[in-house]
Amino acid sequence: MTSQNKKTHFGFKEVNEKDKAQMVRGVFSSVASKYDVMNDVMSFGIHRIWKNSMMDWLSPQPNQKLLDVAGGTGDISFRFLKRAPTAHATVFDMTQSMLDEGQLRSEAEKIENHLDWVCGDAMCLPFKDNSFDVYTISFGIRNVTHPEKALSEAFRVLRPGGRLMVLEFSQIPNPSMQWAYDKYSFNIIPPMGKIIANDSESYQYLVESIRKFPNQEKFLEMVSNAGFSNAKYRNLTMGVACLHSGWKI
Ligand SMILES: C[S@@+](CC[C@H](N)C(=O)[O-])C[C@H]1O[C@@H](n2cnc3c(N)ncnc32)[C@H](O)[C@@H]1O
């Protein structure tokens, strides 16, 4: 099979690898203006608790340089800057309309001087080696065509002593809870997407993509394989989401 015809998944569909990034961009361009409200509604606000847990574990420090990849509308960067107001955050995302929404929010919160907004692909970062103290990716890496390439780019741009933290949906070890969660995800979230964002297909993709993502242990191995030391994870809400942490030593 030539590299042009290599296949990958887009939710439960099989697609050409070369088309996936454009399809993912289509999803987030479509939902950008309703992204934040949909997050609150479909998670009952719990995504805020998960993002705050990420900050608790990261413990942002003064003057740190954060690269927030797949940063979307800036939720992670905003939280980081709230805890370390002298830090600097670069929100990096491949969907310009998500960044545009975030920029509007940053102006409203008057923190725009501590932020950069850069459009591009996590698999090919336009930054020098060893240039950030912290790399975060929240609910982004499962959308990347080759997550291992994103992790190796994370390792490259972090300085020695720098930290990676990934927040992502994961797998619930308890089968009856997984059953209930599947019922909710597949039956409620896409129709909710239709009502709020006028787009059920994008939310169908989002719930399918969660099921395709590696479980906690497999992803931990990927983090270690990318070169990170002391790789660990913490389940959130019994494994509905998970934080993975690693250090570039
Ligand atoms: C679910 S949103 C997460 C936004 C934000 N980090 C949050 O936690 O609310 C996923 C984001 O990942 C971005 N994304 C997906 N694949 C990407 C890639 N290969 N490179 C950069 N950004 C990507 C999308 O454009 C989208 O804004």
PDBQT file of the ligand as one rigid body, heavy atoms in Angstrom, charges set to zero:
ROOT
HETATM    1  C1  LIG A 301     -11.776  18.662  21.846  1.00  0.00    +0.000 C 
HETATM    2  S1  LIG A 301     -10.860  20.077  21.365  1.00  0.00    +0.000 S 
HETATM    3  C2  LIG A 301      -9.927  20.425  22.826  1.00  0.00    +0.000 C 
HETATM    4  C3  LIG A 301      -9.717  21.896  23.070  1.00  0.00    +0.000 C 
HETATM    5  C4  LIG A 301      -9.115  22.239  24.431  1.00  0.00    +0.000 C 
HETATM    6  N1  LIG A 301      -7.789  21.705  24.562  1.00  0.00    +0.000 N 
HETATM    7  C5  LIG A 301      -9.985  21.771  25.566  1.00  0.00    +0.000 C 
HETATM    8  O1  LIG A 301      -9.533  20.939  26.365  1.00  0.00    +0.000 OA
HETATM    9  O2  LIG A 301     -11.115  22.245  25.685  1.00  0.00    +0.000 OA
HETATM   10  C6  LIG A 301      -9.664  19.355  20.318  1.00  0.00    +0.000 C 
HETATM   11  C7  LIG A 301      -8.812  20.348  19.576  1.00  0.00    +0.000 C 
HETATM   12  O3  LIG A 301      -7.732  19.646  18.978  1.00  0.00    +0.000 OA
HETATM   13  C8  LIG A 301      -7.407  20.287  17.774  1.00  0.00    +0.000 C 
HETATM   14  N2  LIG A 301      -6.601  19.355  16.975  1.00  0.00    +0.000 N 
HETATM   15  C9  LIG A 301      -6.986  18.149  16.508  1.00  0.00    +0.000 A 
HETATM   16  N3  LIG A 301      -5.986  17.562  15.842  1.00  0.00    +0.000 NA
HETATM   17  C10 LIG A 301      -4.929  18.431  15.896  1.00  0.00    +0.000 A 
HETATM   18  C11 LIG A 301      -3.607  18.395  15.393  1.00  0.00    +0.000 A 
HETATM   19  N4  LIG A 301      -3.160  17.351  14.678  1.00  0.00    +0.000 N 
HETATM   20  N5  LIG A 301      -2.805  19.452  15.626  1.00  0.00    +0.000 NA
HETATM   21  C12 LIG A 301      -3.255  20.525  16.336  1.00  0.00    +0.000 A 
HETATM   22  N6  LIG A 301      -4.507  20.618  16.827  1.00  0.00    +0.000 NA
HETATM   23  C13 LIG A 301      -5.329  19.572  16.616  1.00  0.00    +0.000 A 
HETATM   24  C14 LIG A 301      -8.765  20.639  17.189  1.00  0.00    +0.000 C 
HETATM   25  O4  LIG A 301      -8.672  21.630  16.218  1.00  0.00    +0.000 OA
HETATM   26  C15 LIG A 301      -9.521  21.074  18.439  1.00  0.00    +0.000 C 
HETATM   27  O5  LIG A 301      -9.449  22.454  18.643  1.00  0.00    +0.000 OA
ENDROOT
TORSDOF 0
